[in-house]
Amino acid sequence: MDFKAERKSDEAPSREHLIPESRGGPNTLDNLVLCHPPCNRELKDLPLVEKVRMREKRREDAWRAALRKQIAKMLLA
């Protein structure tokens, strides 16, 4: 996330409702988090549990990719 990016760019922070307003979530600070705009569009109005699952999967995928990269680096050394 780039806090100096143009406001509507995909790198700029946007706000995401943890519990979507469409599902009864309040528009209060304790229900808002910063989010990349592309991620925000993907999350839409999913329930919180689905948002958490998506986040965990992304972290797991990133961890696996980093692990593969390190293994390849070691094998090629």
Phi and psi restraints in degrees (range 20) as a CNS / XPLOR table:
assign (resid 1 and name C) (resid 2 and name N)
       (resid 2 and name CA) (resid 2 and name C) 1.0 -114.9 20.0 2
assign (resid 2 and name N) (resid 2 and name CA)
       (resid 2 and name C) (resid 3 and name N) 1.0 109.4 20.0 2
assign (resid 2 and name C) (resid 3 and name N)
       (resid 3 and name CA) (resid 3 and name C) 1.0 -73.0 20.0 2
assign (resid 3 and name N) (resid 3 and name CA)
       (resid 3 and name C) (resid 4 and name N) 1.0 -8.9 20.0 2
assign (resid 3 and name C) (resid 4 and name N)
       (resid 4 and name CA) (resid 4 and name C) 1.0 -101.6 20.0 2
assign (resid 4 and name N) (resid 4 and name CA)
       (resid 4 and name C) (resid 5 and name N) 1.0 0.0 20.0 2
assign (resid 4 and name C) (resid 5 and name N)
       (resid 5 and name CA) (resid 5 and name C) 1.0 -70.4 20.0 2
assign (resid 5 and name N) (resid 5 and name CA)
       (resid 5 and name C) (resid 6 and name N) 1.0 157.7 20.0 2
assign (resid 5 and name C) (resid 6 and name N)
       (resid 6 and name CA) (resid 6 and name C) 1.0 -58.9 20.0 2
assign (resid 6 and name N) (resid 6 and name CA)
       (resid 6 and name C) (resid 7 and name N) 1.0 144.3 20.0 2
assign (resid 6 and name C) (resid 7 and name N)
       (resid 7 and name CA) (resid 7 and name C) 1.0 -51.8 20.0 2
assign (resid 7 and name N) (resid 7 and name CA)
       (resid 7 and name C) (resid 8 and name N) 1.0 -42.4 20.0 2
assign (resid 7 and name C) (resid 8 and name N)
       (resid 8 and name CA) (resid 8 and name C) 1.0 -96.8 20.0 2
assign (resid 8 and name N) (resid 8 and name CA)
       (resid 8 and name C) (resid 9 and name N) 1.0 7.9 20.0 2
assign (resid 8 and name C) (resid 9 and name N)
       (resid 9 and name CA) (resid 9 and name C) 1.0 -78.2 20.0 2
assign (resid 9 and name N) (resid 9 and name CA)
       (resid 9 and name C) (resid 10 and name N) 1.0 163.2 20.0 2
assign (resid 9 and name C) (resid 10 and name N)
       (resid 10 and name CA) (resid 10 and name C) 1.0 -71.2 20.0 2
assign (resid 10 and name N) (resid 10 and name CA)
       (resid 10 and name C) (resid 11 and name N) 1.0 -12.8 20.0 2
assign (resid 10 and name C) (resid 11 and name N)
       (resid 11 and name CA) (resid 11 and name C) 1.0 -92.7 20.0 2
assign (resid 11 and name N) (resid 11 and name CA)
       (resid 11 and name C) (resid 12 and name N) 1.0 -18.5 20.0 2
assign (resid 11 and name C) (resid 12 and name N)
       (resid 12 and name CA) (resid 12 and name C) 1.0 -74.5 20.0 2
assign (resid 12 and name N) (resid 12 and name CA)
       (resid 12 and name C) (resid 13 and name N) 1.0 148.9 20.0 2
assign (resid 12 and name C) (resid 13 and name N)
       (resid 13 and name CA) (resid 13 and name C) 1.0 -69.6 20.0 2
assign (resid 13 and name N) (resid 13 and name CA)
       (resid 13 and name C) (resid 14 and name N) 1.0 147.3 20.0 2
assign (resid 13 and name C) (resid 14 and name N)
       (resid 14 and name CA) (resid 14 and name C) 1.0 -131.0 20.0 2
assign (resid 14 and name N) (resid 14 and name CA)
       (resid 14 and name C) (resid 15 and name N) 1.0 169.0 20.0 2
assign (resid 14 and name C) (resid 15 and name N)
       (resid 15 and name CA) (resid 15 and name C) 1.0 -103.1 20.0 2
assign (resid 15 and name N) (resid 15 and name CA)
       (resid 15 and name C) (resid 16 and name N) 1.0 140.8 20.0 2
assign (resid 15 and name C) (resid 16 and name N)
       (resid 16 and name CA) (resid 16 and name C) 1.0 -124.0 20.0 2
assign (resid 16 and name N) (resid 16 and name CA)
       (resid 16 and name C) (resid 17 and name N) 1.0 132.9 20.0 2
assign (resid 16 and name C) (resid 17 and name N)
       (resid 17 and name CA) (resid 17 and name C) 1.0 -82.4 20.0 2
assign (resid 17 and name N) (resid 17 and name CA)
       (resid 17 and name C) (resid 18 and name N) 1.0 123.9 20.0 2
assign (resid 17 and name C) (resid 18 and name N)
       (resid 18 and name CA) (resid 18 and name C) 1.0 -59.6 20.0 2
assign (resid 18 and name N) (resid 18 and name CA)
       (resid 18 and name C) (resid 19 and name N) 1.0 -51.4 20.0 2
assign (resid 18 and name C) (resid 19 and name N)
       (resid 19 and name CA) (resid 19 and name C) 1.0 -105.1 20.0 2
assign (resid 19 and name N) (resid 19 and name CA)
       (resid 19 and name C) (resid 20 and name N) 1.0 111.4 20.0 2
assign (resid 19 and name C) (resid 20 and name N)
       (resid 20 and name CA) (resid 20 and name C) 1.0 -55.8 20.0 2
assign (resid 20 and name N) (resid 20 and name CA)
       (resid 20 and name C) (resid 21 and name N) 1.0 145.5 20.0 2
assign (resid 20 and name C) (resid 21 and name N)
       (resid 21 and name CA) (resid 21 and name C) 1.0 -58.6 20.0 2
assign (resid 21 and name N) (resid 21 and name CA)
       (resid 21 and name C) (resid 22 and name N) 1.0 -34.0 20.0 2
assign (resid 21 and name C) (resid 22 and name N)
       (resid 22 and name CA) (resid 22 and name C) 1.0 -66.6 20.0 2
assign (resid 22 and name N) (resid 22 and name CA)
       (resid 22 and name C) (resid 23 and name N) 1.0 -15.2 20.0 2
assign (resid 22 and name C) (resid 23 and name N)
       (resid 23 and name CA) (resid 23 and name C) 1.0 -109.6 20.0 2
assign (resid 23 and name N) (resid 23 and name CA)
       (resid 23 and name C) (resid 24 and name N) 1.0 18.2 20.0 2
assign (resid 23 and name C) (resid 24 and name N)
       (resid 24 and name CA) (resid 24 and name C) 1.0 92.7 20.0 2
assign (resid 24 and name N) (resid 24 and name CA)
       (resid 24 and name C) (resid 25 and name N) 1.0 5.4 20.0 2
assign (resid 24 and name C) (resid 25 and name N)
       (resid 25 and name CA) (resid 25 and name C) 1.0 -71.8 20.0 2
assign (resid 25 and name N) (resid 25 and name CA)
       (resid 25 and name C) (resid 26 and name N) 1.0 143.8 20.0 2
assign (resid 25 and name C) (resid 26 and name N)
       (resid 26 and name CA) (resid 26 and name C) 1.0 -78.3 20.0 2
assign (resid 26 and name N) (resid 26 and name CA)
       (resid 26 and name C) (resid 27 and name N) 1.0 157.7 20.0 2
assign (resid 26 and name C) (resid 27 and name N)
       (resid 27 and name CA) (resid 27 and name C) 1.0 -95.8 20.0 2
assign (resid 27 and name N) (resid 27 and name CA)
       (resid 27 and name C) (resid 28 and name N) 1.0 61.5 20.0 2
assign (resid 27 and name C) (resid 28 and name N)
       (resid 28 and name CA) (resid 28 and name C) 1.0 -122.6 20.0 2
assign (resid 28 and name N) (resid 28 and name CA)
       (resid 28 and name C) (resid 29 and name N) 1.0 160.2 20.0 2
assign (resid 28 and name C) (resid 29 and name N)
       (resid 29 and name CA) (resid 29 and name C) 1.0 -56.6 20.0 2
assign (resid 29 and name N) (resid 29 and name CA)
       (resid 29 and name C) (resid 30 and name N) 1.0 -35.7 20.0 2
assign (resid 29 and name C) (resid 30 and name N)
       (resid 30 and name CA) (resid 30 and name C) 1.0 -73.5 20.0 2
assign (resid 30 and name N) (resid 30 and name CA)
       (resid 30 and name C) (resid 31 and name N) 1.0 -5.7 20.0 2
assign (resid 30 and name C) (resid 31 and name N)
       (resid 31 and name CA) (resid 31 and name C) 1.0 -111.3 20.0 2
assign (resid 31 and name N) (resid 31 and name CA)
       (resid 31 and name C) (resid 32 and name N) 1.0 7.1 20.0 2
assign (resid 31 and name C) (resid 32 and name N)
       (resid 32 and name CA) (resid 32 and name C) 1.0 -116.0 20.0 2
assign (resid 32 and name N) (resid 32 and name CA)
       (resid 32 and name C) (resid 33 and name N) 1.0 142.9 20.0 2
assign (resid 32 and name C) (resid 33 and name N)
       (resid 33 and name CA) (resid 33 and name C) 1.0 -137.2 20.0 2
assign (resid 33 and name N) (resid 33 and name CA)
       (resid 33 and name C) (resid 34 and name N) 1.0 160.2 20.0 2
assign (resid 33 and name C) (resid 34 and name N)
       (resid 34 and name CA) (resid 34 and name C) 1.0 -80.2 20.0 2
assign (resid 34 and name N) (resid 34 and name CA)
       (resid 34 and name C) (resid 35 and name N) 1.0 145.6 20.0 2
assign (resid 34 and name C) (resid 35 and name N)
       (resid 35 and name CA) (resid 35 and name C) 1.0 -153.1 20.0 2
assign (resid 35 and name N) (resid 35 and name CA)
       (resid 35 and name C) (resid 36 and name N) 1.0 145.5 20.0 2
assign (resid 35 and name C) (resid 36 and name N)
       (resid 36 and name CA) (resid 36 and name C) 1.0 -64.8 20.0 2
assign (resid 36 and name N) (resid 36 and name CA)
       (resid 36 and name C) (resid 37 and name N) 1.0 139.5 20.0 2
assign (resid 36 and name C) (resid 37 and name N)
       (resid 37 and name CA) (resid 37 and name C) 1.0 -54.1 20.0 2
assign (resid 37 and name N) (resid 37 and name CA)
       (resid 37 and name C) (resid 38 and name N) 1.0 -42.6 20.0 2
assign (resid 37 and name C) (resid 38 and name N)
       (resid 38 and name CA) (resid 38 and name C) 1.0 -62.1 20.0 2
assign (resid 38 and name N) (resid 38 and name CA)
       (resid 38 and name C) (resid 39 and name N) 1.0 -38.3 20.0 2
assign (resid 38 and name C) (resid 39 and name N)
       (resid 39 and name CA) (resid 39 and name C) 1.0 -66.7 20.0 2
assign (resid 39 and name N) (resid 39 and name CA)
       (resid 39 and name C) (resid 40 and name N) 1.0 -40.5 20.0 2
assign (resid 39 and name C) (resid 40 and name N)
       (resid 40 and name CA) (resid 40 and name C) 1.0 -60.2 20.0 2
assign (resid 40 and name N) (resid 40 and name CA)
       (resid 40 and name C) (resid 41 and name N) 1.0 -43.0 20.0 2
assign (resid 40 and name C) (resid 41 and name N)
       (resid 41 and name CA) (resid 41 and name C) 1.0 -64.8 20.0 2
assign (resid 41 and name N) (resid 41 and name CA)
       (resid 41 and name C) (resid 42 and name N) 1.0 -35.0 20.0 2
assign (resid 41 and name C) (resid 42 and name N)
       (resid 42 and name CA) (resid 42 and name C) 1.0 -71.9 20.0 2
assign (resid 42 and name N) (resid 42 and name CA)
       (resid 42 and name C) (resid 43 and name N) 1.0 -37.4 20.0 2
assign (resid 42 and name C) (resid 43 and name N)
       (resid 43 and name CA) (resid 43 and name C) 1.0 -71.4 20.0 2
assign (resid 43 and name N) (resid 43 and name CA)
       (resid 43 and name C) (resid 44 and name N) 1.0 -32.8 20.0 2
assign (resid 43 and name C) (resid 44 and name N)
       (resid 44 and name CA) (resid 44 and name C) 1.0 43.5 20.0 2
assign (resid 44 and name N) (resid 44 and name CA)
       (resid 44 and name C) (resid 45 and name N) 1.0 -121.2 20.0 2
assign (resid 44 and name C) (resid 45 and name N)
       (resid 45 and name CA) (resid 45 and name C) 1.0 -116.2 20.0 2
assign (resid 45 and name N) (resid 45 and name CA)
       (resid 45 and name C) (resid 46 and name N) 1.0 37.1 20.0 2
assign (resid 45 and name C) (resid 46 and name N)
       (resid 46 and name CA) (resid 46 and name C) 1.0 -65.7 20.0 2
assign (resid 46 and name N) (resid 46 and name CA)
       (resid 46 and name C) (resid 47 and name N) 1.0 152.1 20.0 2
assign (resid 46 and name C) (resid 47 and name N)
       (resid 47 and name CA) (resid 47 and name C) 1.0 -63.5 20.0 2
assign (resid 47 and name N) (resid 47 and name CA)
       (resid 47 and name C) (resid 48 and name N) 1.0 155.3 20.0 2
assign (resid 47 and name C) (resid 48 and name N)
       (resid 48 and name CA) (resid 48 and name C) 1.0 -54.7 20.0 2
assign (resid 48 and name N) (resid 48 and name CA)
       (resid 48 and name C) (resid 49 and name N) 1.0 -42.1 20.0 2
assign (resid 48 and name C) (resid 49 and name N)
       (resid 49 and name CA) (resid 49 and name C) 1.0 -61.3 20.0 2
assign (resid 49 and name N) (resid 49 and name CA)
       (resid 49 and name C) (resid 50 and name N) 1.0 -36.2 20.0 2
assign (resid 49 and name C) (resid 50 and name N)
       (resid 50 and name CA) (resid 50 and name C) 1.0 -70.6 20.0 2
assign (resid 50 and name N) (resid 50 and name CA)
       (resid 50 and name C) (resid 51 and name N) 1.0 -37.0 20.0 2
assign (resid 50 and name C) (resid 51 and name N)
       (resid 51 and name CA) (resid 51 and name C) 1.0 -63.1 20.0 2
assign (resid 51 and name N) (resid 51 and name CA)
       (resid 51 and name C) (resid 52 and name N) 1.0 -41.5 20.0 2
assign (resid 51 and name C) (resid 52 and name N)
       (resid 52 and name CA) (resid 52 and name C) 1.0 -64.8 20.0 2
assign (resid 52 and name N) (resid 52 and name CA)
       (resid 52 and name C) (resid 53 and name N) 1.0 -43.4 20.0 2
assign (resid 52 and name C) (resid 53 and name N)
       (resid 53 and name CA) (resid 53 and name C) 1.0 -59.6 20.0 2
assign (resid 53 and name N) (resid 53 and name CA)
       (resid 53 and name C) (resid 54 and name N) 1.0 -43.7 20.0 2
assign (resid 53 and name C) (resid 54 and name N)
       (resid 54 and name CA) (resid 54 and name C) 1.0 -62.1 20.0 2
assign (resid 54 and name N) (resid 54 and name CA)
       (resid 54 and name C) (resid 55 and name N) 1.0 -42.6 20.0 2
assign (resid 54 and name C) (resid 55 and name N)
       (resid 55 and name CA) (resid 55 and name C) 1.0 -63.9 20.0 2
assign (resid 55 and name N) (resid 55 and name CA)
       (resid 55 and name C) (resid 56 and name N) 1.0 -43.7 20.0 2
assign (resid 55 and name C) (resid 56 and name N)
       (resid 56 and name CA) (resid 56 and name C) 1.0 -63.3 20.0 2
assign (resid 56 and name N) (resid 56 and name CA)
       (resid 56 and name C) (resid 57 and name N) 1.0 -40.5 20.0 2
assign (resid 56 and name C) (resid 57 and name N)
       (resid 57 and name CA) (resid 57 and name C) 1.0 -64.4 20.0 2
assign (resid 57 and name N) (resid 57 and name CA)
       (resid 57 and name C) (resid 58 and name N) 1.0 -42.5 20.0 2
assign (resid 57 and name C) (resid 58 and name N)
       (resid 58 and name CA) (resid 58 and name C) 1.0 -61.4 20.0 2
assign (resid 58 and name N) (resid 58 and name CA)
       (resid 58 and name C) (resid 59 and name N) 1.0 -43.6 20.0 2
assign (resid 58 and name C) (resid 59 and name N)
       (resid 59 and name CA) (resid 59 and name C) 1.0 -63.9 20.0 2
assign (resid 59 and name N) (resid 59 and name CA)
       (resid 59 and name C) (resid 60 and name N) 1.0 -42.3 20.0 2
assign (resid 59 and name C) (resid 60 and name N)
       (resid 60 and name CA) (resid 60 and name C) 1.0 -63.6 20.0 2
assign (resid 60 and name N) (resid 60 and name CA)
       (resid 60 and name C) (resid 61 and name N) 1.0 -44.2 20.0 2
assign (resid 60 and name C) (resid 61 and name N)
       (resid 61 and name CA) (resid 61 and name C) 1.0 -61.9 20.0 2
assign (resid 61 and name N) (resid 61 and name CA)
       (resid 61 and name C) (resid 62 and name N) 1.0 -41.4 20.0 2
assign (resid 61 and name C) (resid 62 and name N)
       (resid 62 and name CA) (resid 62 and name C) 1.0 -66.4 20.0 2
assign (resid 62 and name N) (resid 62 and name CA)
       (resid 62 and name C) (resid 63 and name N) 1.0 -39.6 20.0 2
assign (resid 62 and name C) (resid 63 and name N)
       (resid 63 and name CA) (resid 63 and name C) 1.0 -63.7 20.0 2
assign (resid 63 and name N) (resid 63 and name CA)
       (resid 63 and name C) (resid 64 and name N) 1.0 -44.9 20.0 2
assign (resid 63 and name C) (resid 64 and name N)
       (resid 64 and name CA) (resid 64 and name C) 1.0 -62.6 20.0 2
assign (resid 64 and name N) (resid 64 and name CA)
       (resid 64 and name C) (resid 65 and name N) 1.0 -42.1 20.0 2
assign (resid 64 and name C) (resid 65 and name N)
       (resid 65 and name CA) (resid 65 and name C) 1.0 -63.1 20.0 2
assign (resid 65 and name N) (resid 65 and name CA)
       (resid 65 and name C) (resid 66 and name N) 1.0 -42.3 20.0 2
assign (resid 65 and name C) (resid 66 and name N)
       (resid 66 and name CA) (resid 66 and name C) 1.0 -65.4 20.0 2
assign (resid 66 and name N) (resid 66 and name CA)
       (resid 66 and name C) (resid 67 and name N) 1.0 -39.5 20.0 2
assign (resid 66 and name C) (resid 67 and name N)
       (resid 67 and name CA) (resid 67 and name C) 1.0 -64.4 20.0 2
assign (resid 67 and name N) (resid 67 and name CA)
       (resid 67 and name C) (resid 68 and name N) 1.0 -45.1 20.0 2
assign (resid 67 and name C) (resid 68 and name N)
       (resid 68 and name CA) (resid 68 and name C) 1.0 -58.9 20.0 2
assign (resid 68 and name N) (resid 68 and name CA)
       (resid 68 and name C) (resid 69 and name N) 1.0 -41.6 20.0 2
assign (resid 68 and name C) (resid 69 and name N)
       (resid 69 and name CA) (resid 69 and name C) 1.0 -62.8 20.0 2
assign (resid 69 and name N) (resid 69 and name CA)
       (resid 69 and name C) (resid 70 and name N) 1.0 -43.4 20.0 2
assign (resid 69 and name C) (resid 70 and name N)
       (resid 70 and name CA) (resid 70 and name C) 1.0 -66.0 20.0 2
assign (resid 70 and name N) (resid 70 and name CA)
       (resid 70 and name C) (resid 71 and name N) 1.0 -40.3 20.0 2
assign (resid 70 and name C) (resid 71 and name N)
       (resid 71 and name CA) (resid 71 and name C) 1.0 -63.8 20.0 2
assign (resid 71 and name N) (resid 71 and name CA)
       (resid 71 and name C) (resid 72 and name N) 1.0 -45.7 20.0 2
assign (resid 71 and name C) (resid 72 and name N)
       (resid 72 and name CA) (resid 72 and name C) 1.0 -60.8 20.0 2
assign (resid 72 and name N) (resid 72 and name CA)
       (resid 72 and name C) (resid 73 and name N) 1.0 -41.1 20.0 2
assign (resid 72 and name C) (resid 73 and name N)
       (resid 73 and name CA) (resid 73 and name C) 1.0 -62.1 20.0 2
assign (resid 73 and name N) (resid 73 and name CA)
       (resid 73 and name C) (resid 74 and name N) 1.0 -42.0 20.0 2
assign (resid 73 and name C) (resid 74 and name N)
       (resid 74 and name CA) (resid 74 and name C) 1.0 -67.8 20.0 2
assign (resid 74 and name N) (resid 74 and name CA)
       (resid 74 and name C) (resid 75 and name N) 1.0 -39.9 20.0 2
assign (resid 74 and name C) (resid 75 and name N)
       (resid 75 and name CA) (resid 75 and name C) 1.0 -70.0 20.0 2
assign (resid 75 and name N) (resid 75 and name CA)
       (resid 75 and name C) (resid 76 and name N) 1.0 -30.5 20.0 2
assign (resid 75 and name C) (resid 76 and name N)
       (resid 76 and name CA) (resid 76 and name C) 1.0 -87.4 20.0 2
assign (resid 76 and name N) (resid 76 and name CA)
       (resid 76 and name C) (resid 77 and name N) 1.0 -9.0 20.0 2
